Amino acid sequence: MFSQRRRDAEKRNEILLLSLCIPASLREDAFEKESKLMKKILIADDEPNIVISLEYLMQREGHEVLVARDGEEALQMISEHEPDLVLLDAMMPKKSGFEVLQAVRAEHPDLKIIMLTAKGRDTDIAKGQALGADAYVVKPFSTRELAEQVRQMLD
């Protein structure tokens, strides 16, 4: 056990020394490229299990994740943090996802928004699309397909 700790410490020191050998300008360039690749995604949903699942999925995809648990918080976070994409539940407390969508489109017309809902009726999908949703995903959904859809929208 002691020898494992020692090897880990030696490896950390080796990495630190190697990073010091790289010119600061190259380190800064690498950091800038990495931060450009990482996109900011807001998950707006009041269901804790959905939030945990989506948060894990989006972080695994390499994104920075923000969470809003109701419609008012979603609007506030969109204004403050300017995410690249919003995963927006249709049914939330305080303001529905449809109300949030309508308000967001007035202020942020280019923001990518994927509506998530348990309501899969054609009228609900049409309403979301009419209000400006970029995509509409019905729960339960395939996490693999959602991740792919997010990737395509952010490219």
C-alpha positions as CSV (number, residue, x, y, z in Angstrom):
1,M,0.0,0.0,0.0
2,F,2.8,2.4,0.9
3,S,4.6,1.6,-2.3
4,Q,1.5,2.4,-4.3
5,R,1.1,5.8,-2.7
6,R,4.7,6.5,-3.4
7,R,4.4,5.5,-7.0
8,D,1.3,7.7,-7.3
9,A,3.1,10.7,-5.7
10,E,6.1,10.1,-8.1
11,K,3.8,10.0,-11.1
12,R,2.1,13.3,-10.0
13,N,5.5,14.9,-9.6
14,E,6.6,13.7,-13.0
15,I,3.5,15.1,-14.7
16,L,4.0,18.4,-12.9
17,L,7.6,18.6,-14.1
18,L,6.6,17.7,-17.6
19,S,3.9,20.4,-17.6
20,L,6.5,23.0,-16.4
21,C,8.6,22.1,-19.5
22,I,5.8,23.2,-21.8
23,P,5.9,26.9,-22.6
24,A,3.1,28.9,-21.0
25,S,1.7,30.0,-24.3
26,L,1.2,26.4,-25.4
27,R,-0.4,25.5,-22.1
28,E,-2.8,28.5,-22.5
29,D,-3.6,27.5,-26.1
30,A,-4.4,23.9,-25.0
31,F,-6.6,25.3,-22.2
32,E,-8.5,27.6,-24.7
33,K,-9.0,24.8,-27.1
34,E,-10.4,22.5,-24.4
35,S,-12.7,25.2,-23.1
36,K,-14.0,25.9,-26.6
37,L,-14.8,22.2,-27.0
38,M,-16.7,22.0,-23.7
39,K,-20.2,23.4,-24.2
40,K,-22.5,24.7,-21.4
41,I,-25.8,22.8,-21.1
42,L,-28.7,23.8,-18.9
43,I,-30.9,20.9,-17.7
44,A,-34.3,22.4,-16.7
45,D,-36.4,19.6,-15.0
46,D,-38.1,19.1,-11.7
47,E,-37.7,15.3,-11.6
48,P,-34.6,14.5,-9.5
49,N,-34.0,11.1,-11.2
50,I,-34.1,12.6,-14.7
51,V,-31.8,15.4,-13.6
52,I,-29.2,13.0,-12.2
53,S,-29.3,10.9,-15.3
54,L,-29.1,13.8,-17.7
55,E,-26.4,15.5,-15.7
56,Y,-24.3,12.3,-15.7
57,L,-24.8,11.8,-19.4
58,M,-23.9,15.4,-20.4
59,Q,-20.8,15.5,-18.1
60,R,-19.7,12.2,-19.6
61,E,-20.0,13.8,-23.0
62,G,-17.6,16.5,-21.8
63,H,-20.0,19.3,-21.2
64,E,-20.3,21.8,-18.4
65,V,-23.8,21.2,-16.8
66,L,-26.1,23.7,-15.1
67,V,-29.4,22.6,-13.4
68,A,-32.7,24.5,-12.9
69,R,-35.5,22.8,-11.0
70,D,-38.4,25.1,-12.1
71,G,-39.3,27.5,-15.0
72,E,-38.4,30.7,-13.2
73,E,-34.9,29.4,-12.2
74,A,-34.4,28.2,-15.8
75,L,-35.1,31.7,-17.2
76,Q,-32.7,33.2,-14.6
77,M,-29.9,30.8,-15.4
78,I,-30.3,31.3,-19.1
79,S,-29.9,35.0,-18.6
80,E,-27.0,34.7,-16.2
81,H,-25.0,31.8,-17.7
82,E,-25.9,31.9,-21.5
83,P,-25.8,28.2,-22.1
84,D,-25.2,26.7,-25.5
85,L,-28.1,24.3,-25.3
86,V,-31.1,23.8,-22.9
87,L,-32.8,20.4,-22.2
88,L,-36.2,21.8,-21.1
89,D,-38.9,19.8,-19.4
90,A,-42.4,20.8,-20.6
91,M,-44.1,20.4,-17.2
92,M,-42.3,22.2,-14.4
93,P,-43.4,24.3,-11.4
94,K,-43.7,28.1,-11.4
95,K,-43.5,28.3,-15.2
96,S,-44.1,25.5,-17.7
97,G,-41.5,24.6,-20.2
98,F,-43.7,26.1,-22.9
99,E,-43.7,29.4,-21.1
100,V,-40.0,29.3,-20.7
101,L,-39.6,28.5,-24.3
102,Q,-41.7,31.4,-25.4
103,A,-39.8,33.9,-23.1
104,V,-36.4,32.5,-24.2
105,R,-37.2,32.8,-27.9
106,A,-37.9,36.5,-27.5
107,E,-34.5,37.2,-25.9
108,H,-32.3,34.4,-27.2
109,P,-33.6,33.3,-30.7
110,D,-30.4,31.3,-31.5
111,L,-30.3,29.3,-28.3
112,K,-30.6,25.5,-29.0
113,I,-33.6,24.0,-27.0
114,I,-34.6,20.4,-26.8
115,M,-38.0,19.9,-25.2
116,L,-38.3,16.8,-22.9
117,T,-41.7,15.6,-21.9
118,A,-43.9,12.7,-20.9
119,K,-46.6,14.1,-23.2
120,G,-46.1,12.6,-26.6
121,R,-49.4,13.8,-28.2
122,D,-49.1,15.4,-31.6
123,T,-50.7,18.6,-30.3
124,D,-48.0,19.0,-27.6
125,I,-45.2,18.3,-30.1
126,A,-46.8,20.8,-32.5
127,K,-47.1,23.4,-29.7
128,G,-43.4,23.0,-28.8
129,Q,-42.3,23.3,-32.4
130,A,-44.6,26.3,-32.9
131,L,-43.0,28.1,-29.9
132,G,-39.6,27.4,-31.4
133,A,-38.2,24.2,-29.9
134,D,-35.3,22.8,-32.0
135,A,-36.3,19.3,-31.1
136,Y,-38.8,17.4,-29.1
137,V,-38.0,14.2,-27.1
138,V,-40.6,12.1,-25.5
139,K,-39.9,10.4,-22.1
140,P,-38.7,7.7,-21.6
141,F,-36.0,8.2,-24.1
142,S,-32.7,6.5,-25.2
143,T,-29.8,8.3,-23.6
144,R,-27.6,7.2,-26.5
145,E,-30.0,8.9,-29.0
146,L,-30.3,12.0,-26.9
147,A,-26.5,12.3,-26.6
148,E,-26.2,12.0,-30.3
149,Q,-28.9,14.6,-30.9
150,V,-27.1,17.0,-28.5
151,R,-23.8,16.4,-30.4
152,Q,-25.4,17.2,-33.7
153,M,-27.1,20.3,-32.5
154,L,-23.9,21.7,-31.0
155,D,-21.7,21.0,-34.1
